[in-house]
Amino acid sequence: MDICLSGKRILITGVGIKPVNFIFKDITTGKPSHTAVSVDGKEHKANIGAAIAFACAEAGAIVHMVARTEDKLRGVKRWIERLNPGARVEYGAVDLNKTAAIQKLVGALHDDIPLYWVQSVGLGGGTVKVKNDNPYLPIEDISEDLVEAELSVLKNTIRLLQALLPRFRNQEETRVCVVSSMSAIRSVISGSIHMAAKGAIGRFANAATIELAKEKIFITDVRPGAVDTGMYDSTAVRKTLEKIATTYGYDWSKKAGGTRLMPPSAVGNIVAGILASEAHVTSVNLVARGQFPHEGS
């Protein structure tokens, strides 16, 4: 079934790319599991926000991408337009940690067509530095900076929704997707602060869904498992994921084929379908083929 989002503008936060530093393979196709983005002749990995922007633009929406780094946004825009001639892509470099920047962003959004919103902000944007780029840390190694960075995603989600509500309430209908994580409902070793933060975002999305649905503001909590965005490329992260998989009874050693990740495009296609659906999809869980499917610890 074709997905149509024509006549909608979709605000998508957390859009970015990372260089390819490791190749993961899909267990069924044997092909790389990342969504490739070519920028200046170099291959990068799309993150979830970039893949959502691509899928929504492909479905006919005007996409308005937001991240802190303008160069990455420009690269994603060129990628989308190159593969989808005629796509309409807007972007703006915005630091969502600043309330004034959020207000400026919302005030600059055109009101000619209905506005939807996809909140896809995570730690992948370099908001905090951790050893070996590994956010999966034992409790004693959790820093104040990491705690603040994890919780800032919740703060930004709340502040941006507050700023958008007047606009949403004047629309006939509004769709919102909050991309949290399977970490919101299942815990792993060395993931205590990450699980706590994702769980808080998931609970906020659920409570907001109940509160705002009567105003035709329909919110979906999208919970992806591990996605091949470049976040897992370092040796330290891959070794940690091996240990995590073992606790769920899975062998992700190199000999067994390594870490199982899904492409960001899988999440992008799901989100585009949710935004276009005639139903209010309240939540959805998705994991890679071969990734532990547990919806609890």
Secondary structure, 3 states (H helix, E strand, C coil): CCCCCCCCEEEEECCCEEECCCCCECCCCCCECCCEEEECCEEEEECHHHHHHHHHHHCCCEEEEEECCHHHHHHHHHHHHHHCCCCEEEEEECCCCCHHHHHHHHHHCCCCCCEEEEECCCCCCCCCCCHHHCCCCCHHHCCHHHHHHHHHHHHHHHHHHHHHHHHHHCCCCEEEEEECCHHHCCCCCCCHHHHHHHHHHHHHHHHHHHHHHHHCEEEEEEEECCECCCCCCCHHHHHHHHHHHHHCCCCCCCCCCCCCCECHHHHHHHHHHHHHCCCCCCEEEECCCCCCCCCCC
